[in-house]
Amino acid sequence: MDEHEQPRHRVVVIGAGFGGLFATKALKNAPVDVTLINGTAYHLFQPLLYQVATGILSEGEIAPPIREVLKRQKNAKTLLGTATHIDPVAKRVDVVAPGVAYSVEYDSLIVAAGASQSYFGKNEFADFAPGMKSIDDALELRGRIFGAFELAEIETDPAAIDRLLTFVVVGAGPTGVEMAGQIAELAHRHLPGQYHNIDPRQARIILVDALPTVLSTFGDHLSTEALRQLHKLGVEVELSTKVVDVDESGIEVETDNGRRRIESSTKIWAAGVAAPALSVQLAQATGAETDRAGRLKVNPDTTVPGHPEIYAVGDMMALDQLPGVAQVAIQSGRHAAGQIKKRLAGQPTGQPFKYFDKGSLATISRFSAVASVGRFHFAGLLGWLLWLVVHLLYLVGFKNRVTAVLHWFVSFIGRGRSERVATFQQVFARRALQEYQEKLP
Ligand SMILES: Cc1cc2nc3c(=O)[nH]c(=O)nc-3n(C[C@H](O)[C@H](O)[C@H](O)COP(=O)(O)OP(=O)(O)OC[C@H]3O[C@@H](n4cnc5c(N)ncnc54)[C@H](O)[C@@H]3O)c2cc1C
């Protein structure tokens, strides 16, 4: 830059999920330099994590490297690291990565750090019932699910076999329903014939939720249809049932009839989200309010109150009761980018973010899904075809789309599950990682 040239406007984006990545892309032709900071080197397509956990897709297919996704965007650079502190006065973000700490200054900041799993204050449940938020979670669950069938094959105690072949999924939202449906398909369709001592069809898949319905946000019609399809698959659905304790060998639930224990080696937590630590720190630093889940209450234009240069988008923002779904994140990320572009072009800003609801989808098994698009409701094959098209459209990267289709073909038309590998490290590293994270600055 020569001395007469104006420095370019610096936009820092925290988080390369749907919100951050689409915000960055929307700034492609803007006169800005974008620095995208993410805790991992990849963008994660969370809606397909359950397919990694159940051996349908490989982790790479749903997690393309951010660098590759943005390689043609000359005004964007990617940095690995976890933002730990935002200083809104100095306009600086402090970041840590393994063995390194650094800071990045900004003129505009888009915070899109997503959400984390909530165990409703019982974080100790996580050791026994991993959530479904990251590749680590999905691979650990993959190891636990396939590992349970392997251990059941060599076990001789009938009670232990029953425990190993009982899978409990907590939370009957889209993730829980999809997960339960896929484990049922594994047990009833893919694994039979591969074991000598056990019949995988004897596996029990139990879906538990404190609410009285499955897919409660989809409306009565689709909720009832989803329940019917789950029953058809052999999933036992226990509604109005609250999980009160989880340990290594089972789960305790409470209903109107009292407390009961379910013996189960494999528990999966698909209930509850909490805002990330950064949301709380940003709220403290700016005086912004948070909602009960810790999400940041933003202005209608997605800026943080009192800070027109800071935007919070996606799962970590609380605005108009919008749900934590990919489309809210994508559209709010693009809105924030649009506001920055307008500001730099000297145009009026502050327009409220308007969410365009494109609908909701959840698969239950192969060829069977429920979808709600505006006034229209689809169930069964039609819903599933819609699911297929939408996921292909939004899966990032051409290569990933091709190989995902190939794997879907293997799993849905054939009876294979091509991604069943889980290493010992993936299954047992939870403790080591916890110890490592405790030692981080
Ligand atoms: C298992 C599962 C299934 C889902 N299924 C669906 C579905 O079918 N349909 C749907 O619409 N939505 C679904 N969702 C919700 C959807 O994935 C989210 O709403 C969406 O990902 C939110 O986007 P985001 O950008 O706000 O956050 P995220 O996509 O979570 O991205 C946040 C990013 O920020 C990074 N990050 C976090 N903290 C920091 C930090 N301090 N510093 C640097 N980086 C940080 C993370 O590594 C991550 O890359 C699902 C979610 C899950 C977990």
PDBQT file of the ligand as one rigid body, heavy atoms in Angstrom, charges set to zero:
ROOT
HETATM    1  C1  LIG A 501     -26.750 -32.721  14.817  1.00  0.00    +0.000 C 
HETATM    2  C2  LIG A 501     -27.394 -31.478  14.252  1.00  0.00    +0.000 A 
HETATM    3  C3  LIG A 501     -28.347 -31.588  13.267  1.00  0.00    +0.000 A 
HETATM    4  C4  LIG A 501     -28.928 -30.457  12.719  1.00  0.00    +0.000 A 
HETATM    5  N1  LIG A 501     -29.872 -30.595  11.731  1.00  0.00    +0.000 NA
HETATM    6  C5  LIG A 501     -30.375 -29.508  11.148  1.00  0.00    +0.000 A 
HETATM    7  C6  LIG A 501     -31.291 -29.613  10.066  1.00  0.00    +0.000 A 
HETATM    8  O1  LIG A 501     -31.645 -30.723   9.648  1.00  0.00    +0.000 OA
HETATM    9  N2  LIG A 501     -31.736 -28.473   9.485  1.00  0.00    +0.000 N 
HETATM   10  C7  LIG A 501     -31.350 -27.241   9.914  1.00  0.00    +0.000 A 
HETATM   11  O2  LIG A 501     -31.756 -26.238   9.346  1.00  0.00    +0.000 OA
HETATM   12  N3  LIG A 501     -30.515 -27.097  10.951  1.00  0.00    +0.000 NA
HETATM   13  C8  LIG A 501     -30.021 -28.185  11.576  1.00  0.00    +0.000 A 
HETATM   14  N4  LIG A 501     -29.145 -28.061  12.616  1.00  0.00    +0.000 N 
HETATM   15  C9  LIG A 501     -28.849 -26.712  13.116  1.00  0.00    +0.000 C 
HETATM   16  C10 LIG A 501     -27.824 -26.036  12.243  1.00  0.00    +0.000 C 
HETATM   17  O3  LIG A 501     -26.731 -26.892  11.995  1.00  0.00    +0.000 OA
HETATM   18  C11 LIG A 501     -27.383 -24.771  12.944  1.00  0.00    +0.000 C 
HETATM   19  O4  LIG A 501     -28.506 -23.949  13.126  1.00  0.00    +0.000 OA
HETATM   20  C12 LIG A 501     -26.325 -24.027  12.162  1.00  0.00    +0.000 C 
HETATM   21  O5  LIG A 501     -25.180 -24.822  12.010  1.00  0.00    +0.000 OA
HETATM   22  C13 LIG A 501     -25.976 -22.725  12.870  1.00  0.00    +0.000 C 
HETATM   23  O6  LIG A 501     -24.975 -22.077  12.159  1.00  0.00    +0.000 OA
HETATM   24  P1  LIG A 501     -23.975 -21.112  12.937  1.00  0.00    +0.000 P 
HETATM   25  O7  LIG A 501     -23.068 -20.553  11.901  1.00  0.00    +0.000 OA
HETATM   26  O8  LIG A 501     -24.720 -20.193  13.805  1.00  0.00    +0.000 OA
HETATM   27  O9  LIG A 501     -23.182 -22.072  13.897  1.00  0.00    +0.000 OA
HETATM   28  P2  LIG A 501     -22.311 -23.351  13.569  1.00  0.00    +0.000 P 
HETATM   29  O10 LIG A 501     -22.679 -23.964  12.279  1.00  0.00    +0.000 OA
HETATM   30  O11 LIG A 501     -22.375 -24.168  14.798  1.00  0.00    +0.000 OA
HETATM   31  O12 LIG A 501     -20.860 -22.766  13.396  1.00  0.00    +0.000 OA
HETATM   32  C14 LIG A 501     -20.165 -22.181  14.439  1.00  0.00    +0.000 C 
HETATM   33  C15 LIG A 501     -18.698 -22.227  14.086  1.00  0.00    +0.000 C 
HETATM   34  O13 LIG A 501     -18.002 -21.422  14.998  1.00  0.00    +0.000 OA
HETATM   35  C16 LIG A 501     -16.844 -22.088  15.434  1.00  0.00    +0.000 C 
HETATM   36  N5  LIG A 501     -16.580 -21.534  16.749  1.00  0.00    +0.000 N 
HETATM   37  C17 LIG A 501     -17.319 -21.639  17.863  1.00  0.00    +0.000 A 
HETATM   38  N6  LIG A 501     -16.777 -20.923  18.848  1.00  0.00    +0.000 NA
HETATM   39  C18 LIG A 501     -15.682 -20.340  18.331  1.00  0.00    +0.000 A 
HETATM   40  C19 LIG A 501     -14.709 -19.484  18.857  1.00  0.00    +0.000 A 
HETATM   41  N7  LIG A 501     -14.770 -19.047  20.123  1.00  0.00    +0.000 N 
HETATM   42  N8  LIG A 501     -13.691 -19.098  18.054  1.00  0.00    +0.000 NA
HETATM   43  C20 LIG A 501     -13.608 -19.526  16.776  1.00  0.00    +0.000 A 
HETATM   44  N9  LIG A 501     -14.521 -20.351  16.232  1.00  0.00    +0.000 NA
HETATM   45  C21 LIG A 501     -15.546 -20.732  17.001  1.00  0.00    +0.000 A 
HETATM   46  C22 LIG A 501     -17.187 -23.554  15.393  1.00  0.00    +0.000 C 
HETATM   47  O14 LIG A 501     -16.003 -24.326  15.241  1.00  0.00    +0.000 OA
HETATM   48  C23 LIG A 501     -18.079 -23.607  14.164  1.00  0.00    +0.000 C 
HETATM   49  O15 LIG A 501     -17.334 -23.843  13.002  1.00  0.00    +0.000 OA
HETATM   50  C24 LIG A 501     -28.549 -29.185  13.195  1.00  0.00    +0.000 A 
HETATM   51  C25 LIG A 501     -27.595 -29.064  14.192  1.00  0.00    +0.000 A 
HETATM   52  C26 LIG A 501     -27.012 -30.200  14.715  1.00  0.00    +0.000 A 
HETATM   53  C27 LIG A 501     -25.978 -30.073  15.799  1.00  0.00    +0.000 C 
ENDROOT
TORSDOF 0
